Amino acid sequence: MEKADIMAIGTLLKFIIGLAGIVLTLVFIIMGIVRKDNSKLKKGGLIFLGTWVILIVLGTLEFLILK
């Protein structure tokens, strides 16, 4: 595999993970606000944080692989 292929796959993977994380975060936050359920709000926050951690780790791995 060439570097361009690895970058394309990495970018697509990060985009899909980021999009799924944003959608799930919004769903849980909206459900938590509507139902006044703090556990849903916390779950939405954890998903948001987890999404960013995963994206940072994948970006770092991609950088180290392509270095």
N, C-alpha and C positions, 0 to 999 in steps of 0.2 A: 504494500500500500504506500502511496506517495503521501507527502505531507499535506497536500491540498485535499486529498480524500479524507484523511484523518480530521482535518479542520472542519470540513463540511459535515461529517458525521457528528463530531463533537458539538458544533453549532446547532445542528438540528435537534440533537438530544437535549441540549440545554434549553432550547426554545420550547420543546414539548414539556419538559419538567417545569419550567417557569410558568407556562400557560396553565398547566394542570394545578400548580400550586396557587396561582392567583384565583382561579375559578373556585377551588375548594375553600380557600380562605374567605372569599366573598360569600359563599354559600353558608358557611358556618357563622360568620359574623352577622349576616342578615337574619339567619334563624335565631341566633342568640339575642339580637335586639328585639325582634318581633315577639319572641316567647319569653323575654326577660330571663334567659337562662345563662348564668355565668359560666357554666361548664362548656357550653357551645362557644362562647367568646374566647375562653382559654384555649380550646381546641383549635379555633381559627388562628389565634396568635401563635400557637406551637407549629401549626402547619406552615404559616408564613415564615417563621424562623427556620424551620427545617428545610424549607425550599431554598432559602438563601444559603444555608450551610452547604447543602448538596451542590448548588451552583458554584459556590466558591471552590469547593473541593474538586469538582469536575474541571473548572477553569484552570486550577493549579496543576492538575494531572495532565491536562492537555498541553499546558505550557512546558511542563517538564519533559513530556514525550517528544515534543517538537523542538526542543532546545538543541 
